[in-house]
Amino acid sequence: MRTPRKGHPGRTAALLCAAVLATGLAGCGGDGGGDGQGSSGGRTTLNLGLFGVMGYEEAGLFKEYEAQHPDIRIKSTSTADEQNYYRTLQTRLAANSGLADIQALEVGRIREVATVQSAKFTDMSTAAGVKEDGWLPWKWAQAKAPDGKVIGLGTDIGPMAICYRKDMFAKAGLPTDRQAVAGLWSSGWDAYVEAGRKFKKDYPDRKVAYMDTASGLNNAMTASAARQYYDADGKAIYKDNPLVRKAWTLSTQAARDGLTAKLRQFDTAWDQGFSNSRFATVVCPAWMTAHIADKAGPANKDKWDVAAPPAGANWGGSFLAVPATGKHVKEAQALAAWLTAPEQEAKLFEEQGLFPSSTGAISASGVSAAKLAYFNNAPIGKIFGDSAKSIPVAVLGPKDGAIKDSISNGIQLVEQQGKSPEDAWKATTKTIDKDVIG
Amino acid sequence: MAAPALTDTHDAPAPVPQAPPGRTRRSLSDWLDRTAAPYAYVTPFFAVFAAFGLYPLLYTGWISLHRVELQTPDRREWVGLGNYTEMLVDDRFWNALWNTFTIGVISTVPQLLMALGLAHLLNYKLRGSAFFRVAVLTPHATSVAAGTLVFSLMFGRDFGMINWLLDLVGVHPVDWESGHWTSQIAIGSIVTWRWTGYNALVYLAAMQSVPTDLYEASAIDGASRWQQFRKVTIPSLRPTILFTVVVSTIGATQLFGEPLLFGGTAGARGGTDGQYQTLGVLLYQQGWALFHFGRAAAIAWAMFLILILIAAVNALVSRRLRRA
């Protein structure tokens, strides 16, 4: 610099740097997983990107497959929270790098991926050993892209039941036998809430709530309808759907009557609620039983039981998809087909409580006769199997998952923030229209 | 007065290497050495800055003029300033801006006051002073995620330690996370916990450069310790205080990790009702939870402009301070 200047280039640059860091979009990488692609020492390594607890590792299926195929090695990474998993998957799809050979997809996302991004995945319907009639028809159809391509094979489904605390029901003077408990609410969800009013009145400890969350109830009620947030033409109709409103009204009413523990599902506080016995019932899909057993712990073994729900409904369940850009597409498809074959899905149910979507597995004797030791030896094969049979063939849309999250949040506005159901509904629909649909 | 920490050293005319007359055409190596080398030395910084600072900044600006979704990044729809006008009429943006400000005040003001007091105490001759100096810095060495998770357990409604302590003294449990001010206080306390020690050490370093004769002279005049602190220490620290205020303000504007993780599953919304949604969290929600990149980019630019504004105010204040 020839002349002393009045400016402060050093500081301006530093602030500019700080500001750029603030923009956040600068550093948008993932965690750099998905490496190790390729073959080493004559063995092919297949990477799996999973979320939550999908049970393959736990049930020893990877080891079994490796033993049958000495030339294959399997590596898997699992993200606990599906939202984080999907976010990472989307950034990797956008960057077209870091993808695993097999990627799991949740049912709330499957329509979005199938309608918008089917080109990035291979057609599983043509993979070796895959037959359409091997799966429940609606499960198969959910992964079908508009051009007829099937982008994922069904793993589990989430038929729901009611998990309840026998000991707490006894203290509240309610029946404890699972048949009689199911009879309490056989007439519908209103009766389930009505039983809660009695529970609240007669249970000695104010700190114990009847159900964990109002959003769980809302979610189950909505899921027991065939038409939920979208109509068959793919138009978002959640606002005008009387069933969605009815679910909203009943669950916010339950919240205002103090029947809920005012929690958010999958928060730490919710897990603590299981271990500290803070609520008596949870609407539980099959896959949640493992979570409950884990969080409630050995101290609460045999206190939990499972009863048939007021109506059959599905929550959750996943698919295995093979990205088209993978280096080992054929091997990956073979592994995905094997993992979703009847024998393996049956094993996953018996060991992990993940209810099969494969028709062959559903009718297998091991599945229909399965009992769950933690839940007082409840015949989960029969209870979830019956529930699965009455699941309506639901119309799904691309943003189902995001709409469901927003509505759950809206119910928490009533439950935790004390807003009126009308105000919360207005705020929620406004948010959905702006953020999700718009 | 010593040179204020924030004023630069560029004001002093730097010695300019000039070729002596008559020897203007020297060898190439000499030209390289005298004229080209300085540019070569500063190039790495500017190259890295251009790649990782300027380019993302401009690209973000370009994105902000489009409607872009993460699922279909190659499909861009030009919307001009649409994302900005939409942002300015969205009450969530103003809510986030206001929250950023209030959480910033809640976390910065007590933090800097405590840091000042702490530095004053550490400035006394203490047994094991090195231990204390390291100890105050340990929270800063803890990761945001680890610290926040522990705090969110402590502030838990049903099984948190703080509610348990309140219960012992007969106070009703507080639902920290769902309340507006309670959640902001909880988040502010995480920030305060992490940064107080750091600022205390900055103040301590500045205090130790205050000439001792000032204290001696004031002691002869009969000043008490408190008067010394107010009349000698604080004025000498003024540039340093300004520095920490600016750095804390920038940090507060970018506050992100603490509210996101404090909220658990509602973190990306900044709480069920957005009660602790900061600008950083709003950006994250729009970009990474809802995949609206255009909107997220517009928020990013709004934050950038706010930081420029803060920098401008700082420049004005420090200039005035220097003249005073």
Interface residues (C-beta under 8 A of the other chain):
Chain A: M1 R2 T3 P4 R5 G7 H8 P9 G10 R11 T12 A13 L15 L16 C17 A18 A19 V20 L21 A22 T23 G24 L25 A26 D81 Q83 R87 Q90 T91 L93 A94 E112 V116 Q117 R264 Q265 F266 D267 T268 A269 Q272 G273 N276 R278 A402 N409 Q412 L413 Q416 Q417 K419 K434 D435 V436
Chain B: L6 D8 H10 D11 A12 P13 A14 V16 F49 F52 G53 L54 P56 L57 Y59 T60 I63 L70 Q71 T72 P73 D90 S152 L153 G156 R157 D158 F159 D175 S178 I250 T253 Q254 F256 G264 T265 A266 A268 R269 T272 D273 G280 L283 Y284 Q286 G287 W288 A289 L290 F291 H292 F293 A296 A297 A300 W301 M303 F304 L307 I308 A311 A315
